[in-house]
Amino acid sequence: MRSIERAFLPAAASPLPHRAPAGPGTTGPTAARPPPLVHHLDAPTGFSGIFSVVRSAVREVLHRERPGLGLALSNLPPGLGAYWQVTGNLIVLNENLVGTMRAHARDAREFNSFVFVILAHEYLHTLGYLEEEAVRPVTARVAREAFGGDHPAAIMAGGDLWQLYPHLRYSPPGDGRRFRILRDFDLESTATYIR
């Protein structure tokens, strides 16, 4: 099992990045523009919507992707954010930890960012970044380049989840026996051949 160990967890987004036009007083290609996905986690959405942003961010920053993944929710121990079994097609997310964060998040952006970082971390494992020491800085880079350094996802990905959100340590315990596979997950990558 792979864990997030002390990395951050965190309206369906468009699968393609939206590039905002330059603001007032700026002109041409040298004008400063916000990162391409900066507002994509601002509205309430489900796991599939957040994962769509994960795929777009990784594709935008690393030019890599992997279709056909599934997501399951399980009652894992509080110190385990999620895991992906090497060679598998299923990311397993800690439902208890996500529930605790949902109850304490200030807004949709903070909660979605939390889930984004967890899913991005595991998604990068599926792309071959198997070691924790290798995947954490890549997760932070993807979040920073996709959203900007001040975005909650970038702060979470570059920090320590349990220090920023100490209440997560007190999430309900679990043993992984409860396991629920989500339907209609990552449909954008399978819609042409799975119905």
Sequence and secondary structure as in RCSB ss.txt:
>XXXX:A:sequence
MRSIERAFLPAAASPLPHRAPAGPGTTGPTAARPPPLVHHLDAPTGFSGIFSVVRSAVREVLHRERPGLGLALSN
LPPGLGAYWQVTGNLIVLNENLVGTMRAHARDAREFNSFVFVILAHEYLHTLGYLEEEAVRPVTARVAREAFGGD
HPAAIMAGGDLWQLYPHLRYSPPGDGRRFRILRDFDLESTATYIR
>XXXX:A:secstr
    TTS       SS       TT  STTS    TTTTTTSS   HHHHHHHHHHHHHHHH       EEEEE 
  TT  EEE TT SEEEEEHHHHHHHHHH SSHHHHHHHHHHHHHHHHHHHTT  SHHHHHHHHHHHHHHHH TT
SHHHHHHHS HHHH GGGGGS    S  EEE SS SGGGTTTT  
